Amino acid sequence: MTPGINAARKARISHTLHEYDHDPASESYGTEAAEKIDADPRRVFKTLVVDIDGRELAVGVVPVSAMLSMKLIARAAGGKKATMANPQVVQRSTGYVLGGVSPLGQKRRLKTFLDRSAEGFDTVYVSAGRRGLEIELSPQDLLKLTSGQLAVLQQE
């Protein structure tokens, strides 16, 4: 059980877990997840933590088939510049290891932005809090659980 799964259960959110054998040699956790659970990569979302203007962390949740635009997430978070957060800082603030960072049940709640493309699907997949485990839920429930906002986040 992970904090992300606990958060979904506690909120009585309808969800489905998808477990798969994670390959430690995999270089793209999100692409691996999409392939192993046999899901459209546009419905499998990766959780990326960024540093906004060197003063706060924020979370961008984008399809594994897309690139997060630093300019767009900075704008969504009300900042000027975004950079990928330091991996140790990510692990400390979320409580999750890289490749298993879930937008749900983070140790410290961060501003969360979900790419607007999620609106096109009844359900999406995000990490459930460890490598090899995805949670499928509606985009609306994901936003509710994270107090997140929809935003255009994909790099053109």
Residue frames as a rotation matrix with the C-alpha (Angstrom) as fourth column:
MET 1
0.580 0.815 0.000 0.00
0.815 -0.580 0.000 0.00
0.000 0.000 -1.000 0.00
THR 2
-0.574 -0.751 0.325 1.28
0.752 -0.641 -0.152 3.48
0.323 0.157 0.933 -0.87
PRO 3
-0.640 0.333 -0.692 0.21
0.281 -0.737 -0.615 6.92
-0.715 -0.588 0.378 0.37
GLY 4
-0.822 0.319 -0.472 -1.28
-0.570 -0.495 0.656 7.55
-0.024 0.808 0.589 -3.10
ILE 5
-0.562 0.626 -0.541 -3.49
0.188 0.733 0.653 4.46
0.806 0.265 -0.529 -2.94
ASN 6
-0.555 0.325 -0.766 -4.44
0.824 0.089 -0.560 5.30
-0.113 -0.942 -0.317 0.65
ALA 7
-0.817 0.232 -0.528 -5.47
-0.171 -0.972 -0.162 8.81
-0.551 -0.042 0.834 -0.43
ALA 8
-0.686 0.579 -0.441 -7.74
-0.517 0.038 0.855 7.42
0.512 0.814 0.273 -3.18
ARG 9
-0.463 0.508 -0.727 -9.29
0.544 0.810 0.219 4.86
0.700 -0.294 -0.651 -0.82
LYS 10
-0.690 0.152 -0.707 -9.80
0.622 -0.375 -0.688 7.34
-0.370 -0.914 0.165 2.01
ALA 11
-0.740 0.397 -0.543 -11.57
-0.482 -0.876 0.018 9.75
-0.468 0.275 0.840 -0.39
ARG 12
-0.062 0.710 0.702 -13.66
0.198 0.698 -0.688 6.83
-0.978 0.097 -0.183 -1.73
ILE 13
0.025 -0.071 -0.997 -12.47
-0.872 -0.490 0.013 7.57
-0.489 0.869 -0.074 -5.25
SER 14
0.877 0.283 0.389 -13.22
-0.043 0.851 -0.523 4.93
-0.479 0.442 0.758 -7.88
HIS 15
0.197 -0.880 -0.432 -9.88
-0.967 -0.247 0.063 3.59
-0.162 0.405 -0.900 -9.12
THR 16
0.999 -0.019 -0.029 -8.16
0.012 0.976 -0.218 0.52
0.033 0.218 0.975 -10.53
LEU 17
0.315 -0.945 0.085 -4.60
-0.602 -0.130 0.788 -0.58
-0.733 -0.299 -0.610 -9.80
HIS 18
0.955 -0.147 -0.259 -2.36
-0.146 0.525 -0.839 -1.95
0.259 0.838 0.479 -12.55
GLU 19
0.470 -0.822 0.321 0.78
-0.458 0.083 0.885 -3.75
-0.754 -0.563 -0.338 -11.42
TYR 20
0.933 -0.265 -0.243 3.59
-0.110 0.433 -0.895 -4.83
0.342 0.862 0.375 -13.72
ASP 21
0.564 -0.813 -0.143 7.16
0.734 0.414 0.539 -6.10
-0.379 -0.409 0.830 -13.47
HIS 22
0.907 -0.299 -0.298 9.37
-0.348 -0.929 -0.127 -3.03
-0.238 0.219 -0.946 -13.59
ASP 23
0.637 -0.758 0.141 12.61
0.703 0.496 -0.510 -3.48
0.317 0.425 0.848 -15.53
PRO 24
0.570 -0.450 -0.687 15.43
0.421 -0.558 0.715 -1.74
-0.705 -0.697 -0.129 -13.59
ALA 25
-0.511 -0.804 0.304 17.25
0.664 -0.144 0.734 -1.18
-0.546 0.577 0.607 -16.89
SER 26
0.279 0.714 0.642 14.34
0.946 -0.321 -0.054 0.86
0.167 0.622 -0.765 -18.26
GLU 27
-0.782 -0.618 -0.077 15.27
0.623 -0.779 -0.073 4.47
-0.014 -0.105 0.994 -18.96
SER 28
-0.734 0.615 0.288 11.73
-0.463 -0.764 0.450 5.77
0.497 0.197 0.845 -19.43
TYR 29
-0.924 0.351 0.151 9.46
0.055 0.513 -0.857 4.79
-0.379 -0.783 -0.493 -16.56
GLY 30
-0.184 0.925 -0.332 6.34
-0.549 -0.376 -0.746 6.24
-0.815 0.045 0.577 -18.18
THR 31
-0.046 0.107 -0.993 6.84
-0.972 0.224 0.069 4.60
0.230 0.969 0.094 -21.57
GLU 32
-0.898 -0.310 -0.313 7.58
-0.223 0.933 -0.283 1.31
0.380 -0.185 -0.906 -19.85
ALA 33
-0.699 0.696 0.167 4.35
-0.096 0.140 -0.985 1.62
-0.709 -0.705 -0.031 -17.83
ALA 34
0.055 0.752 -0.657 2.28
-0.867 -0.290 -0.405 2.32
-0.495 0.592 0.636 -20.96
GLU 35
-0.284 -0.244 -0.927 3.76
-0.788 0.610 0.081 -0.68
0.546 0.754 -0.366 -22.76
LYS 36
-0.955 -0.228 -0.191 3.49
-0.095 0.843 -0.530 -3.10
0.282 -0.488 -0.826 -19.85
ILE 37
-0.568 0.821 0.060 -0.11
0.058 0.112 -0.992 -2.27
-0.821 -0.560 -0.111 -18.97
ASP 38
-0.668 0.232 0.707 -0.99
0.742 0.278 0.610 -2.08
-0.055 0.932 -0.357 -22.68
ALA 39
0.345 0.757 -0.555 -2.40
0.670 -0.613 -0.418 1.45
-0.657 -0.228 -0.719 -22.49
ASP 40
0.600 -0.048 0.798 -2.43
0.634 -0.580 -0.511 4.34
0.488 0.813 -0.318 -24.94
PRO 41
-0.365 -0.855 -0.369 0.63
0.918 -0.263 -0.297 6.49
0.157 -0.447 0.881 -24.03
ARG 42
-0.571 0.229 0.788 -1.58
-0.002 -0.961 0.277 9.58
0.821 0.157 0.549 -24.30
ARG 43
0.555 0.826 0.096 -3.60
-0.194 0.017 0.981 8.24
0.809 -0.563 0.170 -21.31
VAL 44
0.523 -0.486 -0.700 -0.57
0.835 0.456 0.308 7.35
0.169 -0.746 0.645 -19.16
PHE 45
0.777 -0.137 0.615 0.70
-0.106 -0.991 -0.087 10.44
0.621 0.002 -0.784 -17.36
LYS 46
-0.064 -0.864 -0.500 4.08
0.795 0.258 -0.548 11.10
0.603 -0.433 0.670 -15.78
THR 47
0.912 0.318 -0.258 4.53
0.405 -0.612 0.680 13.20
0.059 -0.724 -0.687 -12.66
LEU 48
-0.017 -0.944 0.331 7.31
0.760 -0.227 -0.609 15.78
0.650 0.241 0.721 -12.93
VAL 49
0.651 0.154 -0.743 8.38
0.682 -0.548 0.484 18.08
-0.333 -0.822 -0.462 -10.11
VAL 50
0.119 -0.561 0.819 9.75
0.684 -0.551 -0.477 21.47
0.719 0.618 0.318 -11.10
ASP 51
-0.292 -0.306 -0.906 11.30
0.831 -0.550 -0.081 24.39
-0.474 -0.777 0.415 -9.29
ILE 52
0.504 0.539 0.675 9.48
0.773 -0.629 -0.076 27.67
0.384 0.560 -0.734 -9.96
ASP 53
0.615 -0.292 0.732 11.73
-0.135 -0.954 -0.266 30.76
0.777 0.065 -0.627 -9.87
GLY 54
-0.407 -0.864 -0.298 14.01
0.136 0.265 -0.954 29.02
0.903 -0.429 0.010 -7.34
ARG 55
-0.696 0.156 0.701 11.40
-0.661 -0.520 -0.540 29.59
0.281 -0.840 0.465 -4.60
GLU 56
-0.010 0.737 0.676 8.77
-0.761 0.433 -0.484 26.84
-0.649 -0.519 0.557 -4.76
LEU 57
-0.942 -0.228 0.246 8.12
-0.056 0.830 0.555 23.38
-0.331 0.508 -0.795 -6.13
ALA 58
0.050 0.964 -0.261 5.21
-0.865 -0.089 -0.494 22.49
-0.499 0.251 0.829 -8.39
VAL 59
-0.458 -0.097 0.884 4.01
0.123 0.978 0.171 19.32
-0.881 0.187 -0.436 -10.08
GLY 60
-0.208 0.375 -0.904 3.32
-0.953 -0.284 0.102 18.93
-0.219 0.882 0.416 -13.79
VAL 61
-0.241 0.229 0.943 1.35
0.006 0.972 -0.234 15.85
-0.971 -0.051 -0.235 -14.86
VAL 62
0.046 0.131 -0.990 1.68
-0.929 -0.359 -0.090 15.23
-0.367 0.924 0.105 -18.60
PRO 63
0.952 0.306 -0.001 1.26
-0.279 0.868 -0.411 12.27
-0.125 0.392 0.912 -20.97
VAL 64
0.311 -0.878 0.363 4.33
0.140 0.420 0.896 10.04
-0.940 -0.228 0.254 -21.22
SER 65
0.227 -0.164 0.960 4.21
0.956 0.226 -0.187 10.68
-0.186 0.960 0.207 -24.97
ALA 66
0.767 0.142 0.626 4.73
0.330 -0.924 -0.194 14.44
0.550 0.356 -0.755 -24.43
MET 67
-0.441 -0.884 -0.157 7.36
0.739 -0.258 -0.623 16.85
0.510 -0.391 0.766 -23.13
LEU 68
0.443 0.517 -0.733 6.59
0.849 -0.505 0.157 19.23
-0.289 -0.692 -0.662 -20.29
SER 69
0.198 -0.319 0.927 7.01
0.495 -0.784 -0.375 22.87
0.846 0.533 0.003 -21.37
MET 70
-0.427 -0.444 -0.788 8.96
0.904 -0.208 -0.373 24.73
0.002 -0.872 0.490 -18.68
LYS 71
-0.964 0.092 0.250 7.56
-0.042 -0.980 0.196 28.02
0.263 0.178 0.948 -19.96
LEU 72
-0.186 0.982 -0.030 3.95
-0.225 -0.013 0.974 26.81
0.956 0.188 0.223 -19.74
ILE 73
0.249 0.283 -0.926 4.22
0.777 0.513 0.365 25.29
0.578 -0.811 -0.092 -16.26
ALA 74
-0.761 -0.526 -0.380 5.99
0.648 -0.633 -0.423 28.40
-0.018 -0.569 0.822 -14.97
ARG 75
-0.783 0.532 0.321 3.14
-0.322 -0.789 0.523 30.52
0.532 0.306 0.790 -16.33
ALA 76
0.109 0.873 -0.475 0.50
0.129 0.461 0.878 28.16
0.986 -0.157 -0.062 -14.85
ALA 77
0.119 -0.160 -0.980 2.21
0.950 0.305 0.065 28.37
0.289 -0.939 0.188 -11.44
GLY 78
0.948 0.318 0.001 2.39
0.309 -0.920 0.240 32.18
0.077 -0.228 -0.971 -11.59
GLY 79
0.348 -0.902 -0.257 6.14
0.263 -0.169 0.950 32.28
-0.900 -0.398 0.178 -12.07
LYS 80
0.524 -0.260 -0.811 8.60
-0.748 -0.596 -0.292 33.37
-0.407 0.760 -0.507 -14.73
LYS 81
-0.104 -0.705 -0.701 10.94
-0.848 0.431 -0.308 30.38
0.520 0.562 -0.643 -14.98
ALA 82
0.780 0.310 0.544 10.76
-0.549 0.756 0.357 26.65
-0.301 -0.577 0.760 -14.24
THR 83
-0.235 -0.828 -0.509 13.52
-0.853 0.427 -0.300 24.06
0.465 0.364 -0.807 -14.10
MET 84
0.400 0.304 -0.865 13.45
0.055 0.934 0.354 20.39
0.915 -0.189 0.357 -13.20
ALA 85
0.720 -0.069 0.690 13.78
-0.677 -0.287 0.678 20.04
0.151 -0.955 -0.254 -9.43
ASN 86
-0.398 -0.916 0.061 16.79
-0.867 0.353 -0.352 18.40
0.300 -0.193 -0.934 -7.83
PRO 87
-0.066 0.398 -0.915 16.11
-0.171 0.899 0.404 14.62
0.983 0.183 0.008 -7.52
GLN 88
-0.726 -0.232 -0.647 16.96
0.549 0.371 -0.749 14.55
0.414 -0.899 -0.142 -3.78
VAL 89
-0.893 0.451 0.000 14.62
-0.392 -0.776 -0.494 17.49
-0.223 -0.440 0.870 -3.16
VAL 90
-0.229 0.824 -0.518 11.88
-0.748 0.191 0.636 15.70
0.623 0.533 0.573 -5.13
GLN 91
-0.227 0.086 -0.970 12.26
0.277 0.961 0.021 12.54
0.933 -0.264 -0.242 -3.06
ARG 92
-0.907 -0.169 -0.387 12.35
0.415 -0.189 -0.890 14.48
0.077 -0.967 0.242 0.20
SER 93
-0.795 0.603 -0.068 9.30
-0.566 -0.777 -0.274 16.65
-0.218 -0.179 0.959 -0.54
THR 94
-0.057 0.824 -0.564 7.11
-0.839 0.266 0.474 13.95
0.540 0.500 0.677 -2.14
GLY 95
0.066 0.011 0.998 8.19
-0.783 0.621 0.045 10.91
-0.619 -0.784 0.049 -0.14
TYR 96
0.893 0.291 0.344 8.53
-0.006 0.772 -0.635 8.92
-0.451 0.565 0.691 -3.38
VAL 97
-0.190 -0.960 0.205 11.51
0.241 0.157 0.958 7.63
-0.952 0.231 0.201 -5.38
LEU 98
-0.297 0.019 -0.955 12.06
-0.808 -0.539 0.241 8.85
-0.510 0.842 0.175 -8.93
GLY 99
-0.808 0.096 -0.581 10.15
-0.381 0.667 0.640 6.73
0.449 0.738 -0.503 -11.39
GLY 100
-0.461 0.681 -0.569 7.51
0.768 0.627 0.129 6.16
0.445 -0.377 -0.812 -8.74
VAL 101
-0.954 0.125 -0.272 6.51
0.044 -0.840 -0.541 9.73
-0.296 -0.528 0.796 -7.92
SER 102
-0.300 0.934 0.194 2.75
0.934 0.245 0.261 9.91
0.196 0.259 -0.946 -7.66
PRO 103
-0.581 0.187 0.792 0.75
-0.073 -0.981 0.177 13.12
0.811 0.045 0.584 -7.76
LEU 104
0.517 0.856 0.018 -1.36
-0.207 0.105 0.973 11.52
0.831 -0.506 0.232 -4.99
GLY 105
0.943 0.013 -0.332 -0.49
0.293 0.435 0.851 11.29
0.156 -0.900 0.407 -1.31
GLN 106
0.117 -0.951 0.288 2.68
0.303 -0.242 -0.922 13.34
0.946 0.195 0.260 -1.44
LYS 107
-0.220 -0.312 -0.924 4.39
0.963 0.082 -0.257 14.04
0.156 -0.946 0.283 1.87
ARG 108
-0.545 0.048 -0.837 4.14
0.225 -0.953 -0.201 17.78
-0.808 -0.298 0.509 1.23
ARG 109
0.383 0.766 0.517 1.24
0.761 0.055 -0.646 18.92
-0.523 0.641 -0.562 -0.95
LEU 110
-0.709 -0.648 -0.279 2.61
0.296 -0.632 0.717 20.84
-0.641 0.425 0.639 -3.92
LYS 111
0.063 0.671 -0.739 0.75
-0.660 -0.527 -0.536 22.97
-0.749 0.521 0.409 -6.46
THR 112
-0.517 -0.180 0.837 -0.32
0.310 0.872 0.379 20.47
-0.798 0.455 -0.395 -9.10
PHE 113
-0.055 0.428 -0.902 -1.15
-0.806 -0.552 -0.213 21.08
-0.589 0.715 0.376 -12.76
LEU 114
-0.117 0.147 0.982 -2.69
0.333 0.938 -0.101 18.42
-0.936 0.315 -0.159 -15.01
ASP 115
-0.947 -0.265 -0.182 -2.26
-0.085 -0.338 0.937 18.75
-0.310 0.903 0.297 -18.76
ARG 116
-0.267 0.914 -0.305 -5.54
-0.775 -0.392 -0.495 19.72
-0.572 0.104 0.814 -20.39
SER 117
-0.471 0.055 -0.880 -5.33
-0.720 0.553 0.420 16.70
0.510 0.832 -0.221 -22.74
ALA 118
-0.996 0.087 0.007 -6.53
0.063 0.768 -0.637 14.56
-0.061 -0.634 -0.771 -19.80
GLU 119
-0.413 0.899 -0.146 -10.02
-0.585 -0.385 -0.713 16.04
-0.697 -0.209 0.685 -20.31
GLY 120
-0.129 0.324 -0.937 -10.36
-0.966 0.172 0.193 13.91
0.224 0.930 0.291 -23.44
PHE 121
-0.592 -0.165 -0.789 -10.34
-0.119 0.986 -0.117 10.65
0.797 0.025 -0.603 -21.50
ASP 122
0.585 0.811 -0.021 -12.77
-0.193 0.164 0.967 9.01
0.788 -0.561 0.253 -19.08
THR 123
0.927 -0.373 -0.023 -9.80
0.130 0.263 0.956 7.70
-0.350 -0.890 0.293 -17.07
VAL 124
0.500 -0.863 -0.072 -6.05
-0.555 -0.256 -0.792 8.28
0.665 0.436 -0.607 -17.00
TYR 125
0.729 -0.384 -0.567 -3.15
0.597 0.762 0.251 6.40
0.335 -0.522 0.784 -15.41
VAL 126
0.447 -0.689 0.570 -0.60
-0.651 -0.688 -0.321 7.91
0.613 -0.228 -0.757 -13.03
SER 127
-0.517 -0.688 -0.509 1.99
-0.052 0.619 -0.784 6.34
0.854 -0.379 -0.356 -10.78
ALA 128
0.630 0.746 -0.216 0.44
0.111 0.189 0.976 4.87
0.769 -0.638 0.036 -7.66
GLY 129
0.794 -0.328 0.512 3.60
-0.606 -0.490 0.627 5.60
0.046 -0.808 -0.587 -5.68
ARG 130
0.099 -0.852 0.514 6.16
-0.320 0.462 0.827 3.02
-0.942 -0.246 -0.227 -6.68
ARG 131
-0.487 -0.360 -0.796 7.81
-0.865 0.076 0.495 1.73
-0.118 0.930 -0.349 -9.83
GLY 132
-0.948 0.114 -0.296 5.68
-0.002 0.930 0.366 -0.96
0.317 0.348 -0.882 -11.42
LEU 133
-0.429 0.847 -0.314 2.34
0.851 0.262 -0.456 0.26
-0.304 -0.463 -0.833 -10.06
GLU 134
-0.918 0.231 0.321 -0.13
-0.015 -0.832 0.555 2.55
0.395 0.505 0.767 -11.83
ILE 135
-0.522 0.827 -0.206 -3.48
0.449 0.062 -0.891 3.83
-0.725 -0.558 -0.404 -10.61
GLU 136
-0.778 0.380 0.500 -6.29
0.435 -0.247 0.866 4.46
0.452 0.891 0.026 -13.08
LEU 137
-0.295 0.703 -0.647 -8.84
0.719 -0.283 -0.635 7.12
-0.630 -0.652 -0.422 -12.17
SER 138
0.554 0.546 0.628 -10.88
0.823 -0.472 -0.316 9.89
0.124 0.692 -0.711 -13.74
PRO 139
-0.404 -0.710 0.577 -9.13
0.596 -0.683 -0.422 13.19
0.694 0.173 0.699 -14.48
GLN 140
0.241 0.588 0.772 -11.75
-0.280 -0.720 0.635 14.94
0.929 -0.369 -0.009 -12.31
ASP 141
0.962 0.086 -0.261 -10.93
0.199 0.435 0.878 12.71
0.189 -0.896 0.402 -9.33
LEU 142
0.085 -0.995 -0.050 -7.21
0.958 0.095 -0.270 13.26
0.273 -0.025 0.962 -9.89
LEU 143
-0.345 -0.167 0.924 -7.78
0.152 -0.981 -0.120 17.02
0.926 0.099 0.363 -9.78
LYS 144
0.642 0.676 0.363 -9.95
-0.290 -0.224 0.930 16.70
0.710 -0.702 0.052 -6.70
LEU 145
0.832 -0.320 -0.453 -7.42
0.543 0.639 0.545 14.57
0.115 -0.699 0.706 -4.80
THR 146
-0.165 -0.986 0.028 -4.50
0.979 -0.167 -0.118 16.86
0.121 0.008 0.993 -5.63
SER 147
0.440 0.406 -0.801 -6.39
0.418 -0.882 -0.218 20.18
-0.795 -0.239 -0.558 -5.47
GLY 148
-0.549 -0.771 0.321 -4.96
0.574 -0.069 0.816 20.48
-0.607 0.633 0.481 -8.96
GLN 149
0.234 0.537 -0.811 -5.73
-0.351 -0.731 -0.585 22.68
-0.907 0.422 0.018 -11.92
LEU 150
0.528 -0.034 0.849 -6.01
0.747 0.494 -0.445 21.96
-0.405 0.869 0.286 -15.62
ALA 151
0.389 -0.447 -0.806 -3.45
-0.422 -0.864 0.276 23.75
-0.819 0.233 -0.524 -17.79
VAL 152
0.962 -0.243 -0.122 -1.85
-0.033 0.342 -0.939 23.42
0.270 0.908 0.322 -21.20
LEU 153
0.616 -0.750 0.241 1.57
-0.407 -0.041 0.913 21.99
-0.674 -0.661 -0.330 -20.32
GLN 154
0.520 -0.414 0.748 2.81
0.628 0.779 -0.005 20.20
-0.580 0.472 0.664 -23.44
GLN 155
-0.304 -0.741 -0.599 5.75
-0.138 -0.588 0.797 21.55
-0.943 0.324 0.076 -25.38
GLU 156
0.707 0.584 -0.399 4.77
-0.433 -0.088 -0.897 22.30
-0.559 0.807 0.191 -28.96
